[in-house]
Amino acid sequence: MINKNFKSVATLSATALMLVALTACGGSSHSSTTPVTPTTTSLTITSDNASISATTKVTTLTIADVLPVAASGSLTLTVDGVETPIAAGTYTSSSSTGVVLEPTELIEVTNGDYTYNWRTAAYIADGAPVLSKSVTSAVQGLTLTESLASLDGATITSVGPAFNGIVVTATDSTTAGDFKINNLTMNLTGNGGTDFDSTSYVEYGNDFSGVGAGVVTQGYANVTLNSPSIITNGVVRTAILVKEHSTLQCNSGYIQTGGGQLSDNAELAAAYWAPAIPTIIASGYMVMPPFMLGIKGDCRASNLLDYGTATYNDTTFNVKNWGALSVDTNTSVRLNVNNCKVTVTDSGYASYTIGDDSKVYYNDCTVTVPDMALIAANGAASAYFRNDTVTSGRFGMVIWGNSGGTFEVDGGTWSTAKGLFVLKGSYPNVTIKNGASITSANGRILETATNDDSGGGNGSGTTASLTIDDSTVTGDIIHGFEKTELDVVISGGASLTGAISMATATEESTLDGVLKTVMPTPNPDSCPYFGAFDYTYGYITGSTLNVTLSGASIWTITAPKANNTYTGTVSSMAPTNMVYAITSLTLDATSYIKVDSGLSSLSIQEYDGGTGLAKGSPITVTSVYATSLIPSTTGGYFLITATAPSSGRPF
């Protein structure tokens, strides 16, 4: 393993600087709960006193050519209780809180091939504060002592990068890992790393490292956050990170992340993207989301990793970009979001989920996002939404490379500008049930296609499914993932008004002449085109689309509801694209298909899958049809042609 310690002026080696430890400036060690008020009111750092071995409190601190450093461990500067970057200048306190230089023990954390040294206002281990690892002068509103069983009314403010708010850990599941944090006020400004003006930024911090995060739970900690307010501004200045085997419950909270600016240097920005697989978006090291997800940003508000469990009750998320409630690298995680208000303003998702045992639950939430409510990735990652109100400027759920996950919309109201479910190279089981109200402005309820992210790939499997139960849905179901199977079940008195068909999927970037590349020449400007497909309805050799109706359910066949008003102006879907291809239609005695009032009739014709020749006579339907359509030979299929009135297309 490469051991590149987190580089910060707060942790530079005093030995290398050959400085003499400060011993006569009124400092005190962490054996006391608070720094002792010094006998001197001012201090000027020189080469003779720049090595700080004890907590030192003054009224005025002057730093010139030589920066103070810790004799061992890390060093933090606070001014009136506010964590402040150590830099040349004069610092003056306007209160009894003073200007404090506080050394603390190293907190080493490994992420991938790198080791980072955290600094934090409060470090809680096995149910109690550890003062030697806590910057106590940065905790205002209470006196941090080792006997505290909870933090009540603490205020933590940082105006510098790479400073954590609270870290809570527990050694194992048998230790006293329970800890409560009540009425926390936290405001952190600055990046989650000290040097992002370098292409080697990964040495200084990244989204997975936890450097600069507001609240971190790890080990086997079990943390309850009651009525917290956590506001961060900065690149990867994560508000809440839950990792390892820890558990977090956040009640009645307010979480806000404003993001930051990675670099405004054009040459450096170009260098970030120079590698064939840019570290800037590499798993485990990223400082922005992979553009192939179709989003942009530089700070997700919360992240859940490893074996963690996070529950948010009655909490408001106000997030600028990337994402609000994310699940990433993990083995088995649970994310519960109950009666929360989740808002993303510029670009991003409400939640992301990935992994074979990753489950996300939303209950009674209000979600407003610019891009999508959920991105679900590879493995059998799953998500369940119950009685939520979701408004999206683009998609509902984008599911890529998924193998056997479950995705449910159980009641609630969903309104999307684009497709509700976009399945890219995926084989999930999707359900809309219990009176869910669905509105897709571009008329797409579910669409399938090969994954357009060449780096992500397709999942493993053969069959995806969509079940619509006890719900009324208007829009098209489009199966464009070639040589795979989609099973559509309409049951429980549900109704679908729209088209169901196989289709040829065309990436809209191709139509608009946009180079949508991932490797070896990344094109992040193509971000909006990922997930953007045009479709031409019709039979696709090797594909299967089975439709089943039961329990007094109805499929009303219409002219296409879907349209291709997307990122560009070119469309492959012709106005006369009114021939739909399915493999079979199975109806019970109480269910049927019907002709929409805007059509004059339907013509149903069976075809041989091998020869492509018509079999038997066509069936003309002008009102209702209640007989199953089962191909007479293996590989057969049916074409359903919708005919508009002679006056023209009825839309």
N, C-alpha and C positions, 0 to 999 in steps of 0.2 A: 504493500500500500504506500502511495505517495503521502508524506506527511508535510503538507504545506500549511503551517499555522496561519490563522487568520491575521492579516497584516493590518495593524492599526497603531496610531501614535500612542494609544492607550496601553499597548502591550510590547513596545520596543524594548530590547534588552538593555538593562542598565549597565551590565558588565561591559557590553560592547562600547558603550559610551564612556566608560571608565569614570563614572561620576561618584560622588561621595553621598552616602545616605543622609537625608535630612533628619536630625535628631533633636534640634533645639528650637523648634518653631511652635511648640505647644501642641503637637499632634498627640493622638491617642490611638490605641489599637482597637480591634473589634472585640476585645474582651469586655468593653463597655458598650452599652446599647446605643449611645449617641456620642459624637465627637465632643471633646472637652473644649469649652470656649478658650481661645488662645490668649496669652498675655500680650501678644502683639496684634495690631489691627491691620497690618499690611505685610506683604511678602513679595519680594522680587526674585524670580527664579534665575539662578546663575549656574554655571558649570559646577559650582561648589555645593549646591544644595538641591540639585534637580532630581536626585534619586529619592523617591518618596517611600518611606518604609512604614509610616503610620498615618492615620487619618488626620488631616491638617485643615483647620478652619480659621479663616481670616476675614477681615472686612473688605480688603482690597488686594487683589492678586495681579501682579504684572508679569507677563511672559514676553521675553524678547527673542533673542537668537537661539536660546536653548529651551527645548520643550521638557517639561517634567515627565518622568516615567516612574513606574512602580519598581521598587527594589526587587520585588518578585511578584508575579501574577499580573493583574491588569490594573490600570489606573483610570478613574473617572472624575471628571470635574462637574460640580453642580453649582449653580448660582441661584440663590434664593430657592433652592430645592428643585431646580430645573436642570436636567442633564444637558450639558453643553459641550460641544467639540473642544478639544484641547488645541489651541492655536495661539499664535502671537497676539498680544493685546492686553488690555487692562480690564479686569473684571471687578465690579464693585457691588456689594450687597446693599440693598435698601431695607433689610430686615435683620432680625436676630438669627435668621436661618443661616446667613453668612455665605461666603464663598468657600467651598470645600473641595479638597483633593483627597480622594478616598481610594486606597488600594484594596483589592479583593483577590481571593484565590482564583486561579484559572478554572473555567468551566469548559472542558474540552468535549466537543461533540463531533462525531465522525459522520460525514455524508459522502458516500461513494469513495473516491480516492483522496478526499481532502479532510483535514481536521480543522475545525473552527473553534475559536475561543469566544464564548458568549460573555457579555457583561449584562447584568440584570439588576433592576431595582430590588426585587425580592426573590430569593431562592428558597423554595419550600421543599424539604425532603422528609419523607416518612411522617408527614403530618405536622411539621414544625419548621419555622424559619431557620435558616442557616446563615448567621450573620457574617461569617467569614467570606461567603460567596454573594452577599447582598450589598448593594450600594444603598445603605440605609438613608443617606442624606437625600436620595431621590424619592423616598417615600414620605409624602406629606399627609397630614390629617390624622396620623397616629404614630406612635413610637413602636418601631419594629423591634420586638424582643423574641427570644427563643421560646418563651412560654406561651406565645399566642397560639390559640387553637383555630383562629380564623383571622381574616383581614377585613376590617369593618371601616368603611368610609375613607379608604386610601385614595390619594390623588397622586398620579405619576405622570410627569410631563418630560418629554425629551424633544430637543430641537437639534439633535445630532443624529448621524447615521449609526446603524449597527448597535443599537442599545435596546435590550429586551425589557419588557415591563415586569412580568411575573412568570417564573418558571416553577412548575410543581411536578415533583417526581416521587416515586415510591419504589423501593428496592425490589419487592416481589409481592405476590398476591396475599401473603400472610402479614405484611406490615400494615401499620395504621396509615393507609394512604388517603383517607378521606380528608378533604379540606374545603372550607367555604370561603368565598370571597363575596362580600356584601357591599353594595353601593359604591362600586369602583368607578372612579373617573380617570380616564387615561387618554392622553393626547400625545401622539408620537409623530414628529415631523422629520423627514430625512430618509434616505434610502436604507433598505435592508442589507447593507454592505457599504464599505467605506470607499471603494475605488471602482466605480463602473465606467470611468473614463479610460478604460483599458480593455483590450481584447482578452486579457487573462483575468477578467472580472470574477471568474468562478472561484478563484483563490480567496475572494473577499466576501462572498455571500451569494446566495441564489434562492429561488423559491422553495427548495426542499431543505435548505440548511437550517432554517429557523432563526438565522441571524436577524435581530431587530424585530422579531415578532412580538405582538402585544402580550398575549397570554399563551403559554406553551404548557401542555400536559404531556407527560411521558412516563416511562416505566409502567407501574401499575397504579398510578394516581387515580383517584376518584374525586373530581372537582365539581363543586356547585358554584355557579356564578349567578348571584341574585342582583338584578337591576344594575347591570354594568353599563357604562357609556365608554365605548372604545372608538377613538377616531385616529386614523393614521393617514399620512400623506407621504408618499415616497415609492420608489420602485421596489417591488416585492417587500413592502412593509406590511406583512400579513397581520391581521388583527388577532386571529385565533388559529393555533396549530395544535391538533390532537394527534399523537403518534404512539407507536409501540402498543402496549396493552392498556393504555389509559382510557378513562371515561370522563366525559364532560357533559354537564347539564347547565344550560344557560336559560334563565328565566327573566322575562320582562326586560330584555336588553335592547341597547341601541348600538349598532355596529356600522361604522362608516369608513370607507377607504377611498381616497382621492387619487391614488396612483402618483406618478412622478414623471421625470424626464430622464430617459436612459442616457442619451447624449445628443447634443445639438450640433456635433461636429460631423460634417458630411463624410469626410474621409474615414473617420472611425466607424460611423454607422455602416459604411460599405464593408469595412473590414470584419464587422460582426458576422456578415453573411458569406465571407470568403470560403470557409471550410465546406467540404462536400456535405457534411452533416453538421450544420452550425451548432456549436455548443449553446448558443443563445436560446435554442428551442429544444435542446436535447433532454431526454427524460432524465430526471434526477438533478439537472443543473440549470434548468431554464430560468430566464428572467422575463420571458414573455411567452404567451401561448403559441404553440405551433400554428402558423398561419393556415395550414391545411384544415384546421378545424372551422375555418370561416369566420374567425373572430380576431380582434386585436386587443392589446392591453399590456399592463405591466404590474398589476397587483391583484391577486384574488383575495377576497376578504378572509376566507377561512379554508383550511385544508385538513383532511382526515386521512391518515396513513396507517399502514401496517395492520394491527388488530384492533384499532380504536373504535370507540362508540361515541357519537356526539348527538345530543338532543337539544334542540332549540325550541323553547316555548314562548309564545307571545313576544317575539323579538323582531325588531325592525332592522333590515339590512338596506343600507343606502350605498350603492357601489358604483364607482365610475366605469370600470372596465374589467375585462377578463372573466371574472366570475364571483359569485357570492358564496356558495356552499359547495366546495369541491371535494371529491374523493379521488385520491390518486394512488400511487404505488402501494399495494396492500396484499394481504393474504385473506383476511376476513374482516369486513367493517360493516357498521350500521350507522346510517345517518337518518335521524328523525327530525322533521320540521313540522311543528304544530302551531296553527293559528298565528303564523308569522306573516309579515309584510316584507316582500323581497323585491327590491327595485334595482335594476342595472340601467344606467343612463346612456352610455356612449356605445359600447360594443361588448358583447359577452353573453354568458348564460347564467341561469339561476343555479344549476347544479351540473356537475360532471361526475360520471361514475365509470369504473373500470375494474376488471378482475372477476374471477370465477365465483367469489362469495362476497360480492359487494352489493348491498341493498340500500336503496334510498326510499324514504317514505315521506310524502307530503300530505298533511291533513288540514283542511280548512284554512288554507293560505291564500293570500293575494300576491300574485307574481306578475311583474311588469318588466319585460326584457326587450332589448333591441334585436336580438338574434335568435335565441332559442331558450326554452325553459330547461331543456336537458340535452346534454351530449352523453351518449353511452357508447363505450368502446368495447374492446375485445374481451373474451371470456364470456361468462354467463351473467355479467352485471345486469341488475334489474332495478326497476323503479316503479313505485306505486303512488298514484295521485288520487286523493279522495276529497271530493267536495271543495275543490280549489277553483279560484277565479284566475285564469291565466290569459294575459294579453302579450302577444309577441309580434314584433315588427318583421319577423321572418318566419321561422319554423316553430313547430311545437316541440318535437323531439327528433334529434338526428342520431341515428343508431348505426355505428359502423363497425365492421369486423366482429359483430356479436354472434355468439354461438349458444343459443338456447336460453337467452334471458327472457324475463317476463316484464311486460310494460302495460300498466293499467291506467285508464282514465275512468275512475269510478265516481259518477255524478260530477257536479260542478259545471263550470262554463269556461270554454276555451275559445279564444278568438286569435287567429293567426293570419298574417298576410300571405304566407306561402304554405307549403304542405304541413299538415299536422304531424304525420309520421314520415320521415325520410329514412328508408332502410338502405344503407350502402354496404353491399357485400355482407349482408347479415341474415341470420336465421332465428329471429326472436319470435316470441308468442305475444301478440298485441291484443288488448281487449279494451273496448269502449262499452260501458255498462251503466245500469241504474240511472237512466234518464240524463246522461251527460249531454250537455248542449254544446255542439261543435259548429264553429264557423271558420271556414278557410276562404279568404278573399280570392285566392286564385283557383279555388274549386278542387283542390287536391286533399283527400283525406289520408290516403296512404300511397306511397310510391316506392318502388324498389329498383335498384340499379347496381351495377358493379361499383365497388368503391373507387371513387375518383381520386383518392389519395394513394398514389403508387407506393408510398412508404408504409401505409397502414395495412394494405392487403385486405382480403376477404376472410370471413370467419369460416369455421368448419361446420358442415352440415349439408342438408339437401332441401329442407322445408322450413318456410316461415308461415305464420298464421295470423289472421285477423278475425276476431270475434266481435260482432256488434250485438249486444244483448240489451233488450228493454230500453232502447234509445232510438231517437229519430235523427238521422244523419243525412245531410245533403252534400254531395261531392263525388269525385271519382276515385276509384281504386285502380292503381296502375302498376302492372307487374312487368318491369323492364329488366330485371336481373336474369339474364339469359341462362337457359339450361338448369333452372332451379324450379322448385315448386312453391306456390303460394296457395294456401287453403283459406277461403273466406267463408265464415259462418255467420249467418244472420238469424238470431233466435230470440225467444222470449217476447214476442210481439214487437220486435224492432222493425224499423223500416229504413231502407236506403234509397235515396233518390239520386240517380247519377249513372255513370258508366262503370262497368267492371271489365277490364281487358288486359291481355298481354300487350306489350308495346316495345318498340325499339327506342332505347334511351340514347340521346345525343347530348354530350356535355355542351352547355351553352357557350363555354369559353371557346370551343371549336367554331361555333357559328359566328361568334363575334371577333374571331381572330386574336384571342388573348392567349399568350403562352403561359399555361398553368403547370409549372414545373416544380418539383420538390427537390430532386437530386439528379445530377450533381450540381445543377445551377439553380438554386432556390430563387423563386420569384414571389416575394411576400406581397407584392402589389396585386397578385391574382387572388388574394384572400376571399373577396366576395363571391367568386365563381365556384368555390367548393360547395357541393350540394345543389348546384343549379343545373337542372336537366330539362331538356325538351323531349317530348315523347310523340311517336307516331303509332297509333293503335293498329293492331293486327297480329296475326299469328306469328310466333317465333318458334322455329324448329327446336325441339328438345325441351321447351319450357312447359310447365304444367300449371293450370289455374283452375282449381275446383271451387265451385260455389254451392253452399248448402243452406237451405232455408227451413226453419222449423218453428213450431210454437206460434202459429198465426202471424208469421212475419211476411214482409212484402219488399220486393225489389222493384222499384219504379224506374224503368229504363228511359233515359232522356238523351238528348244530344249532349255532347261532352260538357261537363261543368268546368273542367280544367282549362286553364289558359297558360300561356308562356310569357306573360309580361313579367320579365325578371330583371336581370342586370343590364341587358342590352336591348336591341330592337329587332334582332333577327329571330325568327321562330320557325321550327320545323313542323309545327302542328297546323296543318291546313284546316280551313273552316269546314271543309267537307269530310273531315276525318271522323266518320260516323259508323265505322265497321269495327265491332268488338269481337275479340277472340277469347273463348274459354274452353277448357277441356271437358268439364261436366257441370251439370246443374242437377242437384238433388233436392226434391221438394217433398215435405210430408203432406198429409191430407189437409192441413189447415193453412198452408202457405202457398204463395203464387208470385209470379212476376206480372207486371202490368205495363201498358204503354202510357207514357206521359201524355198529358193533354196537348203538349206542344208538338207532338209527332202525329203523323197520320197512321203509321203502322210499323211493325217489326217484321223482318224476314229472317228466319233461323234455318241455317243449312249445315248439315254434317259434312265433314271432309275426312278423307283417308290421310292419316299422318305420314304414310310412306310415299304415296303417289301424289298427294295434294289434290286428288280428284274428288268431286262432289259425290256423295252417296245418298241415294234416295231423292225424294222431292223436298223442296223447301217448305217450311211451315210459315204461314202468314198469320200474324197476330195483330188485331186491331184494338183489343181491349185488355183481356186477362188471359194468362196461360198458366195452367196448373199441372203440367206433366213434366216429370223429370227428363233430363237430356243426358243419356249415357251413351258414349260412343260404341258403335257395334263392333269395332275392331280395336285392338291395342294400338295406342298412339293416335287415335282419332281425336278430332276437335270440332268445335262448332263456331261458325261466324254468325254474329247477330248484326244485321244491318238496320240501322235506324233511318226511317224515311220521313223527311219533313213534308209538310203540306205543299201543294203545288205552288203556293204563293211564295215559297222560299224558306230559308232556314229560320226557325221560330225563336231567334235570340240575337 
